[in-house]
């Protein structure tokens, strides 16, 4: 989470706004929807970047392929603002990111107006499976104001009341299978076992664990402290954000008969990204 100003990059010292409270609300609403990809152009000052906002669903890998068709994305940067979603579809998308040599960071993309340049607001959220998309970048930068949070992945149809739900042997098989897939992916991407250890130690009925600067480096989620390594010549400003809604739980699927298919994702209607909830009894499911 350590960021320093370097040549060609402005790190705003003052807190900027999103233009209005309506803009902040719009950012929150986008985070509740299935992930969308947009190209933010800033020529001639910089190359531009990919904005990726929302929940990872079964359609997200296909949507990215459609977005990337006809674009020269090799080596581009993806700016993430997401509360996670489907386990296996995030893995598929992450491998595609790595194959393209993409760079990753966390932020809210702010499109410039008639006279303003596009910028990236660092006070954004990358939670649950979004963290593993972040890991897919060949270079990875996390601004100090960003929130990177992890927790366990769970059965999709029981994550909202995980502690009270019952589970069959088949359910446990699915959980073990997808943890194995996630572990292999983590090591393939250059992540450390500490990332899995931190994530798998937080049950779905507890608040997500927010990684501090030391943990971001320990887990190999961060490869550079210089924003210019992923977003050269881009303004990085800190907007005033509206209070954000509760987390989205990364969820396992319930389709064991078709193991090759994507697992069930978080429902798009669930609010995503958010400030830590007030402490509650551990026995109360989130």
ABEGO torsion letter per residue (X at the ends): XBBBBBBGBBBBABBBBAGBAAAAAAAAAAAABBBBBBBBBAOAABAEBBBBBEBBBAAAAAAAAAAABGBBABGBBBBBBBAEEBAAAAAAAAAAAAAAGBBBBBEBBBBBBAABBBBBBABBBBBEAAAAAAAABABBBBBAABBBBBBBBBBAAAAABAAABBBBAAAAAAAAAAAAAAAAAAAAAGBBAAAAAAAAABBAABBBBBBBAAAAAAAGABABABAAAABBGBBBBBBBBBBBBBBBBBBBBABAABAABBBBBBBAABBBEEBBBBBBBAABBX
